[in-house]
């Protein structure tokens, strides 16, 4: 009798997208490049090799219509969803054959497909871990002290190929770890001391529903970081390191810079 083979987990990318935005109105539909912002994100996510497919999860028909117009998949979700994670959990309840769901932020038009594949790989390699994310080395002091840049510390270990990964210890808007005595050479150390957390997550199906049922935790409320709810509840988040952090679009200046990089009308 042949030994049984473990089925490879099926992964799927979900891009939660809402129309409202406090700092940049209707940003998912901004189209100075010739494409709506959500299309750029969708096309970047499609380059990932490990996921079976990609969809946009939204509660607004304008976004849904824009996605359908470029041939993308869209799933309508409840307007009662409080966060992108809640939207993904709603999608997960409709896709019973998918094991791993990846959360790609809708305002990440330059999301790195290699980072998406890496976050999936982290859960493929560790069946006992319910959630994974990625970080990139942080080399600029102004980012280290910027509350908008989320930092992460993790119990780093090196695999056989030399890649760093490990269990998350904490995420913060403050500079962590905090050097008792500062030296600019700390920013160029190898391996790095500081890591920039990217808003890219992979969740196991069963854990998604559990996560969304947890009450917001004290540290989550204080730092306004949803992932702290997971740590405070005693669950592990596995962290992988990628070369560079992707750039999100939060302000008019961010979008103008993206248009300049992309090339208007491309």
C-alpha positions, 0 to 999 in steps of 0.5 A: 500500500502506497503512503498517502500524500498530503494535498497541497493547500489551495490559495486564493487572493482577495482584494478588499475595496471600499469606496469611502476614504478619509484622506483620498476620496474614491481612491479605488476608482482614480484613473489618471493612468488610464486604469482605475487604481483597483485594476493596477492592484488586481493586475499586480496580484494576478502575477503571483504564481501560487494562488488559484485566482484573484477577486475584488471584495466590495459592497459598492456597485461602482467598484464592482462595475469598474472591476467587471469592465476590465474583466476582473472577478468581483464578489459583493459583500455586506456593507456591514463589514467593519474591515477588509478582514471581515470582507475576506471572511465573508468571501471565504464562507462562499469558497469551501474548497480554498484553504488559504486566503491572501489579503492584498490591500486595494490601495497597493497597485504595485504589490509584489507578486513574489511577496504574495507567493512568499506569504502563501509559502509560509503557511504551506511550510508551517501547517500549525500556524494560522496566519502569516505576513511579510516585512522588508528591511527598514533602512531609513531613520525617518521611516523608523520614527514615522508612526505611519510606518508600522514596524515589526519584531520577530523571533528570526531564524534562517532556513536552509536557503538563507531566508529569514523568517520567524514568529511575530513578537510585536507590531508597533507604530513606534521605533522597535526595537528601540536602541538604547544608544543610537548609531546610524550604522544600525540602519545598515547592519546585516542582518537588519535590526529594523523591519517595515511591516507590509499590509499583506496577510495570509490566513487559513480558512478556519482561522479567518472566521475565528479572527473576525469573532474576536473582540478588539483587544486593548493593544489593537485599540491603542495602536490601531493595528488589527494584527495585535488582536491576534497576538493578544489572543495567543495565536501565532503570526509567522513573518517572512522577509522580502527585499522591499516594501511596496508603496501604498496609496493613502494621500493625493501626493502618494497618488500623484507620485504613482502616476508619475512612476507609472506614466500617465495614459499607460 
